[in-house]
Amino acid sequence: MKLVCAQDALSAKLALLSRIVPSNPSHPVLANVLLQAMEGRLGLTVFDLSVGMQVWMSAQVEGEGSLTVPARFLNDIVSRLPNQEVEIETTDSSVTLACGTGQYQMQGLPADEFPALPNLEEAGPVQLEAATLLDGLQTTLFAASTDESKQILTGLHFKARERDLEFATTDGHRLAITRCVDTPVSSEICITIPAKALRELERMLTRHPTTVTMRSDSAQVVFDCATEQGVERLSCRLLEGQYPAYEQLVPREFIRAMSVERQLLISSVDRIAVLAARKNNIIRLKLDPVHDRLAISAEAPEFGSGEEYIPAQITGDPLEIAFNAKYLSDGLKAMNSTEIQVQMNSETMPAVLTPLSGPKMTYLIMPIQIRS
């Protein structure tokens, strides 16, 4: 194998892939990246037997071939090379990199030892617009649990049926649901995908693929993203178990509602959160329908207290309710809308935030009991 490629492009691809490479692989070849040179492009693949990724980039290929080399070692070297052309040449068991005045050699392993990524070609494909899929991930992934003892909650629950897509995540304290309507799907799907893998898919989608083909069976899911350099793939194992019946958590009726400018609320919450973090990370919201304003406050006895007022359109009786500052801020920042609506019943029942424009998102957050 012999080729020439751009250092900055190669470094960006390796940085993306290195996040998946296992620290303690069950087999030495799993710590490697598979390099494949063919027809004017270079393919790079990593796989930990649970999550796999394959990406492509343009290259001047003088000789086709393949070899695996240590992924993180290669990334560390390439990221420090000058922004010039990189020459890559392999023998049976080693690769040589030349860039500028430097030359580096590293030992590799044969490509035939590297496990193939699943393709699930026998499964029915579901065609998705990349922008739609990206919206669904960006508005829900943040609410997935990081507690491995509740493994099913570390995933995103995905449903596809008729003309609707639904994305849902919960960690037991909050719930994010996004529905994308009028999106034709060719088959019904109901699966739970690890959020960790989908965060890598999110990074792939930000590089402007046009369409995504999704395939799944009872154990795995594969996403093929069409790009100018070729089809890039992410595969992962599905999470086993029954995902909670989250639809039942969302109240059907509310007796209080508030409309407020989203960015104004974010700014106030983030400022008050600086003080809240000094004690218990709790902020209080006080709805004042008489003066059409919302008070946001927090206090930490050893440091002080703070309060801000912002205009809001409020219906229903006054209410004081408390939330985890981070949970509230996360939900607000995930929305893409000038204004949002917050619906509530009481200080002990969940509040529901929805954007008044953009993706159809529902964000439920549990309040924290206020002790006088």
C-alpha positions in Angstrom: 0.0 0.0 0.0 1.3 3.4 -0.9 -0.6 6.7 -0.8 -0.4 10.5 -0.2 -3.1 12.4 1.8 -3.6 15.7 3.7 -2.4 15.8 7.3 -5.4 17.8 8.6 -8.0 15.5 7.0 -6.2 12.4 8.3 -5.8 13.9 11.8 -9.5 14.8 11.9 -10.6 11.2 10.9 -8.2 9.6 13.4 -9.4 11.8 16.2 -13.0 10.7 15.5 -12.1 7.0 15.4 -9.8 7.0 18.5 -12.8 7.6 20.8 -14.0 4.1 20.0 -10.7 2.2 20.3 -10.8 0.2 23.6 -8.2 0.9 26.3 -7.9 -2.8 27.2 -8.8 -4.8 24.1 -9.7 -8.5 24.3 -7.4 -9.0 21.3 -4.4 -7.0 20.3 -5.8 -6.2 16.8 -8.8 -4.4 18.4 -6.4 -1.6 19.5 -5.5 -1.0 15.9 -7.1 0.9 13.0 -7.6 -0.8 9.7 -6.1 1.1 6.8 -7.5 0.3 3.3 -6.2 2.1 0.2 -8.3 1.7 -3.0 -9.5 3.8 -6.0 -8.4 7.2 -4.9 -9.4 7.0 -1.3 -8.3 5.8 2.1 -10.6 3.8 4.5 -10.1 3.8 8.2 -12.0 1.3 10.5 -12.0 0.7 14.3 -14.1 -1.9 16.1 -14.3 -3.0 19.8 -16.8 -5.8 19.0 -19.6 -3.7 20.4 -19.2 -0.4 18.5 -17.5 0.0 15.2 -16.9 2.8 12.8 -15.6 3.1 9.2 -14.8 6.4 7.5 -13.3 7.4 4.2 -11.1 10.2 2.9 -9.6 11.3 -0.4 -6.1 10.2 -1.1 -3.7 9.8 -4.0 -3.3 6.0 -4.1 -0.2 4.7 -5.9 -0.6 1.2 -4.6 -3.7 -0.5 -3.1 -3.5 -2.6 0.0 -4.5 -2.9 3.7 -2.9 -3.2 7.1 -3.8 -2.5 10.8 -1.6 -0.2 13.0 -2.0 1.0 16.6 -4.8 3.6 16.4 -3.9 5.9 19.3 -0.2 5.8 18.5 -1.0 6.7 14.9 -3.3 9.5 16.0 -0.7 10.9 18.4 1.9 11.1 15.7 -0.4 12.4 12.9 -1.9 15.1 15.1 1.6 16.6 15.7 2.7 16.5 12.1 2.9 19.8 10.1 -0.1 20.6 8.0 1.4 19.2 4.8 1.0 16.1 2.7 1.6 12.8 4.4 3.1 9.8 2.6 2.0 6.4 3.8 3.7 3.2 2.7 3.3 -0.3 4.1 5.2 -3.5 4.0 3.8 -6.9 5.2 3.9 -5.9 8.8 4.9 -2.2 9.2 3.8 1.2 8.0 6.1 4.2 7.3 4.8 7.8 7.5 6.7 10.7 5.9 5.8 14.3 6.3 8.0 17.4 6.0 11.4 16.5 7.3 10.2 13.7 9.5 9.7 10.0 9.0 8.1 7.5 11.4 7.7 3.7 11.3 5.4 1.5 13.3 4.6 -2.2 13.5 1.2 -3.4 12.4 -0.9 -6.6 12.2 -2.3 -8.3 9.1 -5.6 -6.9 7.9 -7.2 -10.4 7.8 -7.0 -10.5 11.6 -9.3 -7.5 11.9 -13.0 -8.5 12.4 -15.5 -7.3 9.8 -18.1 -4.7 10.8 -21.7 -6.0 10.6 -23.6 -4.8 7.6 -27.0 -6.4 8.2 -27.7 -6.5 4.4 -30.5 -9.0 5.0 -32.4 -6.5 7.2 -34.8 -4.1 5.6 -33.3 -0.6 5.2 -34.9 2.6 6.6 -33.9 5.8 4.7 -33.5 8.9 6.9 -32.6 12.4 6.2 -29.3 13.2 8.0 -30.7 16.6 9.3 -33.8 14.9 10.8 -31.7 12.2 12.5 -29.3 14.9 13.8 -32.2 16.9 15.3 -33.5 13.9 17.1 -30.1 13.1 18.6 -29.3 16.7 19.6 -32.6 17.2 21.4 -32.6 13.9 23.4 -29.1 12.4 24.0 -28.3 14.8 26.8 -31.0 13.3 29.1 -29.7 9.7 28.9 -28.4 8.2 32.1 -24.7 7.6 32.8 -25.4 5.1 35.5 -24.3 1.7 34.2 -26.2 -0.1 36.9 -29.4 1.0 35.1 -28.1 0.0 31.7 -31.3 0.3 29.7 -31.5 4.0 30.7 -28.0 4.6 29.2 -29.6 4.2 25.8 -31.9 6.1 23.5 -35.2 4.5 22.7 -35.9 4.8 19.0 -39.3 4.1 17.2 -40.0 4.3 13.5 -43.5 3.7 12.3 -45.6 4.8 9.3 -44.5 8.5 8.8 -43.2 9.2 12.3 -39.8 8.9 14.1 -39.6 9.1 17.9 -36.5 9.6 20.0 -36.7 9.3 23.8 -34.2 9.3 26.7 -34.6 9.4 30.5 -32.4 9.1 33.5 -35.2 8.8 36.0 -35.2 12.5 36.9 -36.0 13.9 33.5 -37.3 12.8 30.1 -36.7 14.1 26.6 -38.9 13.1 23.7 -38.6 14.3 20.1 -41.1 13.4 17.4 -40.3 13.9 13.7 -43.5 13.7 11.7 -44.1 13.4 8.0 -40.9 11.3 7.6 -41.7 8.3 5.5 -40.2 5.0 6.9 -40.3 1.7 5.1 -40.6 -0.6 8.1 -41.4 -0.4 11.8 -38.6 -0.3 14.3 -38.6 -0.2 18.1 -35.0 -0.5 19.6 -32.8 0.9 22.4 -29.4 2.1 21.2 -26.5 2.9 23.5 -26.2 6.7 23.9 -22.4 6.4 23.8 -22.5 5.1 20.3 -25.1 7.6 19.1 -22.9 10.5 20.3 -20.3 9.2 17.8 -23.0 9.1 15.1 -23.9 12.7 16.0 -20.3 13.7 15.3 -20.4 11.9 12.0 -23.6 13.6 11.1 -22.2 17.1 11.8 -19.8 16.5 8.8 -22.8 17.0 6.4 -23.7 13.6 5.1 -26.9 13.8 2.9 -28.8 10.6 3.7 -28.5 7.8 6.2 -29.6 4.2 5.8 -30.4 2.4 9.0 -30.7 -1.4 9.4 -31.3 -3.3 12.5 -32.1 -6.8 13.8 -32.7 -8.1 17.3 -29.2 -7.5 18.4 -27.5 -4.8 16.3 -28.0 -1.6 14.4 -26.0 -0.2 11.5 -26.0 3.4 10.2 -24.6 4.0 6.7 -24.0 7.7 6.0 -23.6 8.8 2.4 -20.7 11.3 2.0 -18.7 12.6 -1.0 -15.8 10.2 -0.1 -18.1 7.2 0.2 -20.4 5.5 2.6 -19.3 5.9 6.3 -20.6 3.3 8.7 -21.3 3.1 12.4 -22.5 -0.2 14.0 -23.3 -1.1 17.6 -25.0 -3.7 19.7 -28.5 -2.9 21.0 -29.3 -2.7 24.7 -31.4 -5.6 26.0 -34.4 -5.2 28.3 -37.7 -3.3 28.4 -37.5 0.4 28.1 -39.8 2.3 30.6 -43.3 3.3 29.4 -42.3 6.9 29.4 -45.5 8.2 27.7 -47.4 7.5 30.9 -45.1 10.0 32.8 -46.3 13.0 30.8 -49.4 14.7 32.5 -52.3 15.0 30.1 -53.6 18.3 31.7 -52.0 21.3 33.3 -53.5 24.2 35.4 -50.5 26.5 34.9 -48.6 27.6 31.9 -45.8 30.1 31.2 -44.3 31.4 27.9 -40.9 33.0 28.1 -38.0 34.0 25.8 -35.7 31.0 25.9 -32.3 32.7 25.7 -33.3 35.2 28.4 -34.2 32.3 30.7 -31.0 30.4 29.9 -28.9 33.4 30.7 -30.6 34.0 34.0 -30.5 30.3 35.0 -26.8 30.1 34.2 -26.0 33.1 36.3 -28.1 32.0 39.3 -26.6 28.5 38.9 -23.2 29.8 39.8 -24.6 30.5 43.3 -26.7 27.3 43.4 -23.6 25.2 42.7 -22.1 26.5 46.0 -24.7 24.5 48.0 -27.1 22.0 46.4 -27.4 23.0 42.8 -31.1 23.9 43.4 -32.7 27.0 41.9 -36.2 28.3 42.6 -38.7 29.6 40.1 -41.5 31.9 41.3 -44.4 32.5 38.9 -46.0 35.9 39.3 -49.1 36.1 37.0 -50.1 39.5 38.4 -47.0 41.3 37.2 -46.3 38.8 34.3 -42.8 38.0 35.4 -40.7 35.1 36.6 -38.3 35.3 39.5 -35.3 33.0 39.5 -33.3 32.6 42.7 -30.9 30.6 44.7 -29.2 30.9 48.0 -26.1 29.4 49.8 -25.9 30.6 53.4 -22.1 30.7 53.5 -21.9 32.7 50.3 -25.0 34.7 49.8 -28.1 34.8 47.6 -29.2 36.0 44.2 -32.5 36.7 42.4 -33.4 37.8 38.9 -36.7 38.8 37.2 -37.6 38.2 33.6 -40.9 39.0 31.7 -43.2 36.0 31.1 -46.7 35.4 30.0 -48.3 33.4 32.8 -51.7 31.8 33.2 -53.0 30.2 36.4 -52.3 30.9 40.0 -48.9 31.9 41.5 -46.4 29.0 42.1 -43.0 28.5 43.6 -41.2 25.4 42.3 -37.6 24.2 42.5 -35.4 22.4 40.0 -31.9 21.0 39.6 -30.1 23.9 37.8 -28.2 21.7 35.4 -31.2 19.7 34.4 -33.2 22.8 33.6 -30.3 24.4 31.7 -29.6 21.3 29.7 -33.2 21.1 28.5 -33.4 24.8 27.6 -30.1 24.6 25.6 -31.2 21.5 23.7 -34.2 23.4 22.2 -33.9 25.5 19.1 -36.7 28.1 19.6 -37.0 31.7 20.4 -39.7 31.1 22.9 -40.7 28.1 25.0 -43.7 27.1 27.0 -43.5 25.6 30.5 -46.5 23.8 31.8 -47.0 22.9 35.4 -49.6 21.7 38.0 -48.0 22.0 41.4 -44.6 22.2 43.1 -44.4 18.4 43.5 -45.5 17.3 40.0 -43.4 17.3 36.9 -43.1 20.3 34.7 -43.1 20.0 30.9 -41.0 22.3 28.6 -41.8 22.6 24.9 -40.4 24.8 22.2 -42.9 27.0 20.4 -41.1 26.4 17.1 -38.6 23.9 15.6 -38.5 20.1 16.3 -41.5 18.8 18.2 -39.8 18.2 21.5 -41.2 17.4 25.0 -38.9 17.8 28.0 -40.2 16.7 31.4 -38.3 17.5 34.5 -39.1 16.5 38.1 -39.1 19.2 40.7 -37.2 19.2 43.9 -39.1 19.5 47.1 -38.6 22.9 48.7 -37.9 22.7 52.5 -38.7 25.9 54.3 
